[in-house]
Amino acid sequence: MASLRDIRRKIKSVKSTEQITKAMKMVAAARMRRSQAAILAARPFAVKMEELIRDLHAVHRARDAEGECPEGVRDFFEAPAGGPAGLILITGDKGLCGAFNTTLMRAALDWTREQEGRRRYLAVVGRKGRDFARRLRGSGCEVLFEMAGIFPKVGFHHAEMLGKALIDAYREKGLARWDVVYNEFKSAAQQRLVRETFLPAARFDSDDAPLSADCGFEPDYARLLQALLPRYIKAQLYRMLLESQAAELSARMNAMDAASKNAAELRESLDVAANRQRQAMITKEIAELVGGAEALAA
């Protein structure tokens, strides 16, 4: 049985841990509110850009059939089926956020197994993803781009750097696709794992685009798409980074809340154990005193 001193030492340690987890929960909650406001502000622009590209995609199909779609624009919509595959993995920079990073890395590992037999490239955001990608280098995966230490202060310039690297690799390496894995922020208590194809840029059904192929454009169609598609890609990447940032902070807030509750329960059980130990010691001392008094009286 542990001594009273050992139990009190454990109580002190648990109290310190509880104070740390409560402080981390408060910091994560404050940062999450700011990140939530940032993602709510960025979503409308990203959605409108996607709607615009969705409309222009119908025109692309019609004009490409007539041979009017320029090669530089066609690359964004189509890619060689047998080319290499790439994965954009967006993780956190730190741990202590529950299964946030583990779920992402498990999905990335599943992707590498599915793409077995073809050349694979990785673009990773976050220290956890960077460390994970470095462990995969010996399995035929090449890391093309790394970005770490940007959370929780994501800016559009981070999306611009990432977008430029992805577009350059997409064209120079002849990639068939860029897939993306990240966590989408749903609410303070929920995140959703997202795995989807990012490039080619648009994979829409024909019924989704209302524009007619006979529309006129100013400037011309090719220049318009050449200007809009890189911006669309960077806007979507910026939204994904903000989604991941808010989701990570909410996951950390929930994890630290659960840790604080567990620490409080453990501290209470240790307090009970300490009281029982102290009571047993007092009872033992009283019994010894009574026994000694009885011995002297005899």
N, C-alpha and C positions, 0 to 999 in steps of 0.2 A: 504494500500500500504506500502511495506517495505521502511524503511528510507534509506538514502544514506549510513549511517554507517553500517547498516545491510547488504546491498548489497556488500559493500567493504569487509566486514568480510567474506562473502560467497566466494567472488572472491579469497581472500587469502587462504581460506580452499581448494578450488578447485585447485588452483595452486600447493599447497603442495601435494594433492592427485595425480595430474598429474606428478609431479616430481617422486613420489614413484613408480607409475605404469611404467613410462619410465625406471627407474632404474631396476625394476624387469624384464621387458621385455629384457633389455640388458643382465642381468645375466642369464636368462633362455636361451637366444639365444646362449651365449657362452658355457653354459653347454650342450645344445642340440647338438652343433657341435661335442663336445667330445664324447657324448653318441652315436651319429650317427656313428662316426668312430669306436667305440667299437662294435656296433651291426654288422656293415659291416665286421669287422674282425672275429666275432664269428659265423656268419651265415654259412660260408662254412664248418666248422668242424661239426656243428650240422646237416647240410644237408647230408654230407658224412656218418655220423653215422646212420642217418635214412635210407639211401640207403643200408648200410651194414646190418642193422637189417631187412630191407625189403627182402634182398636176403636170409638171414639165416632163415627167417620165412617160406619160401618154404621148406627148408630142415627140419624144425621143424615139419611141417604137415606130411611129408612123414615118418619121423622116429617115430613120435608119433603114427602113425597108425601101425607101426611095434613093438611098445612097447619099443623103444630104447630111447625115450626122458626122461631125468631124471625129477623127481617131482619138484626139485628146479627151473628148467628152465620152466616147464609147467605152473607154477604159474604166470609167467610174461605174458604169452599169453592167459591164460584162467582163469576164475574165476566163482564161483557159481552164477547162475543167480538170485537167491533169496536172496543174501547177502545184507548187508548194502551198502549205497552209500556215497561217499565222494566228496567234492568240494574243489578245490584249487582256492582261490580268491586272485588275485594280484591287489592291489590298490595303490594309492599314500600315502605319509606320510603327505602331506599338501593340503590345498585347493587353491583357487584362480587360478583354472585351468579349468574354464568352467564346462561343463557337464561330464568331464573325470571320476570322481569317482561316480557320480550319475548314469551314464549308467551302470557301472559295478555292483553296488549294486542292481539296478533294475533287471539285468540279474540273479544275485545270488538269489534274492527273487523269481523270476520265477522258478529257479531250485528247491528251497526248496518246492514250491507248487507242482511241478511235482513229487517229490519224497515223497509226503505225504503218510503216512502209513508204511514206512520202517524207519529203524534207519539211521540217517544222521550224518555225521562227516564233520568238516570244518578244513581246513588249510589255514590261512590267512597271507598275506604279506602286510605291510603298515598299518599305524596308522588308516586310514579311514576304512579299512577293518576290523581291530581289533575291533574298536568301534562298527561297524555294527554287527559283529559276536557276541559280548557280548550282544547285544540287542535281538539276536535270541536264546539265551540259554534257555529261558523259553518256546520256541516252539518246543522242542524236538531235537534241533541241539547241538551236543557236539563239542567243539573246541579242537582239538588234538594238534595243533601247531600254534604258533604266532611268527611273526617276524616283527619288526617295526624299523624305524630309519635307514634304509640301503640306502635309496635314497638321493642324486644322486651318491653314491659311492658304487655301487654294485660290489661285487667280486665273484670269483668262489667258495670261501669258503661258501658264503651264499647259493649257489645252492647245495653244498655238504650237509650242515646241513638240508636243506629242503628235499633233495632227500632221505637222510637216514631216516628221520621221516616218509616220505610217504611210503617207502618200508616196514619199520617195521610195520606201521599201516595196510598196505595192507595185510600182512601175518598174523599178530597177531589178527586183528579184523575180518578177513575173508571177506574183502570188495569185492563186485561184480564189483566195478569200482571206479576210481578216475577221476572226470571231472575237467576241468580247465576253468576259465574265466579270461581273461586279454585283454588289448588293444595292438594291433600290430601296430608298427610304419610303416606307408606307405610313408609319406613325411612330410615336415615341416608344411603343411597345412591340413594333413589328418591322422586320426587314424582309425583302423578297430577293432571293437569288435569281439573277438574270443571266442567261446565256443565249446569245443571239449572233447572227451574222451582221457585221458592221460594214464591211466592204465585200462585194460591190454595193454601192451606196443605196440603191433602191431596189427592193424586191416587192413590188406592189401588184395587186390584181388589176386587170384591165377595167373593171367596173368602178374602181376607186378614183379615177382621174376625170374630172368634168371638162377639162380644156379640149378644144378641138385642134386637130393638127393643122387647120387652116389659119390659125391665129398668126397675126403679125407681131414682131418683136422689135423693140428699140432699146438698146442696141440689138444687133442681130442675135439669133438663137444661139449660135456657137459661143459668142463672147459672153452672153448672159450666163450660160451654164458654166463656162470656164471660170467665171468670177464667183458664181453662187455655190458650186459644189465644194470647193475647199472651205468656204465659210460655213456651209451646212455641216461638214465633217467636224470642224472645230467647235461649232456650237453644240453638237451632240456630245462630243467628248467633254466639254465643259460641264454640261448637265450631268453626265455620268460621274465625273469627279465630285461634283457637289452632292449628288445622291449618295455616293460612297462615303463621303465625309460625314454627312448627317446620319447615315445608317451606323457608321462606326461609333460616333459619339452616343447615339441612343443605345447601342449594344453595350458600350462601356458603362453608361449610367445604370442600366438594368443589372449588369453584372456586379457593379459595386454596391448597388442596393441589396442584391441577394447576399453578397459577402458581408455587408454590415449586419443584416438580420441574422446570418449564421453566427457571426462573431458575438452578437448580443445573446443569442441562445446558449452558445458555449460558455460565455462569461457567467450567465445565470446558473448553469449547471455546475460550474467550478465554484461559484459562491456557495451553493448548497453543499458541495463536497467539503469546502473549507469549514463551513459552519458545523457540519457533522464531525469533522476531524477535531475541531476545537472543543466541541461538546464532549466527545469521547475522552479527550485529554483531561478536561475538567472533572468528568465523572471518575476517571481513573485516579486523579489526585485526591478527590474527596474520599474515595474508597480506601486509599492508602492512609489518609489521615484518621478515618474512623477505625481502621484496623489497628493502627498504631496506638490510638487512644484506648481501645479495648485491651490491647496487650499490656499497656501500663496499668490499667485498672485491675487486671488479673494479677 
